[in-house]
């Protein structure tokens, strides 16, 4: 209890989550383990001494370069060609562009910035309500952690010892279902209220844009195809993604300079360092709670108290909803994932399906005040208040929750593709 109280006191004081995890874990080691303090450094190093974790900074770097270059621009144009003729087509194109760019960046925040900076001015010109435009971009960005590659998925797989490839595959169908649900909602609302103006391209214009967009469209095909085809590991594929996006931006689109690359590398590595430090500190917490048999104790209590798999899943999602409003996504997934994973077999929950539930529940936390990070990113872009952005994202948040419940209770949506491609 002392460690738990210390954890929440540090959290409420506004201390960065990595230092909260490290401080509370170190306090636990001092008070309860009887182990020399050098275990702190040893476990932190052990948390980072994993080849798979190299994929996180690699994907963040490639996603940042793509968001600052022309890749995101051509993706938005292609999606507008496909959906622009429909009622509400430009908003649907924004959601589709978020889903496609998610397969490049693996980051919710990079998706919002890359697609929002292009689509928000365009949506305003086409007379869509600001609330709808801001809401679709804010919510659409969250799909960046669900559709692979996803940095949080990698961190969770490392913590739980599960397959990154299978976890990536499991996120594809839920991500497409979510994007489709948002698109249907947009189409219905815009059809009823007559929002927006359709956009039509001539055949020659469309052909020219699609031709220029081919390198951008091939990006996820090459990266994810190399993983699913067994040609490369996720880490090797992440390294390939950096080489590919640099070649495309420098020598094909030619809108990115070497100075831009330097700035992209610098900012990406700073962001990557934050994530990896959280993983490192979480390893110490993992060692501490494991040596204290906390997962086993909690698992026994949960199994004794909760007899229904349905109630168990609802409890998991409820915990993530509440905790996700106050904690960073990666730390939350690792800590709760480690504690809850021993109970999965008792309720017949597949670990890969559990990972998708964790990610989608965390998506919800990105869109809920007071600490929804997507809300803050959009606020910074649009100069709108927290209340305004939260209200704008609310319809998309409700649809996200409904989709999450559907996918949580129909595991085939998550497990069909990995079982098909890699066997059950």
WOKA-V332826 format. One line per field, one symbol per residue. phi: phi as a letter, one per 20 degrees, with the letter a starting at -180 (. if undefined). burial: I if it has 16 or more other C-alpha atoms within 10 Angstrom, else O. Layout:
# WOKA-V332826
phi = ???
burial = ???
This chain:
# WOKA-V332826
phi = .fffffgffffffnfggfffffffffffffecemdgfffffffffffeebgffffffffffffffffeeegfffffffffffdffffmfffffffffffffffdemcfffffffeffeeffffffemfggfffffffffgffffedeffcfffffffffemeffgffggfeffgffffffffffgfffffffelemdfdcdfgfffffffffeggfffgfffffffffemebfgfffffffffffffffeddelddeffffffffffffffffffffffffffffgfffffelfgfffffffffeddegffgfffgffffgffffccfgffffffffffegfefffdmefgffgfffgffffggffddfecfffffffgffdmdffffffffegfffffgfffffgffecfgfeefffffecne
burial = OOIOOIIOOIIOOOOOIIIIIIIIIIIIIOOOOOOOOOOIOOIIOOIIOOOIIIIIIIIIIIIIIIIIIIIIIIIIIIIIIIIIOIIIIIIIIIIIIIIIIIIIIIIIIIIIIIIIIIIIOIIOOIOIOIOIIIIIIIIIIIIIIIIIIIIIIIIIIIIOOOOIIIIIIIIIIIIIIIIIIIIOIIIOOIOOOOIIIOIOOOOOOIOOIIOIIOIIIOIIOOIIOIIIOOOIIIIIIIIIIIOIIIOIIOOOIOOIOOOOIOOIIOOIIOOIOOIIIIIIIIIIIIIIIOOOOOIIOOIOOOIOOOOOIOOIIOOIIOOIIOIIIIIIIIIIIIIIIIIIIIIIOOOOIOIIIIIIIIIIIIIIIIIIIOIIIIIIIIIOOOOOOIOOIIIIIIIIIOOIIOIIIOIIOOIOIIIOIIOOOOOO
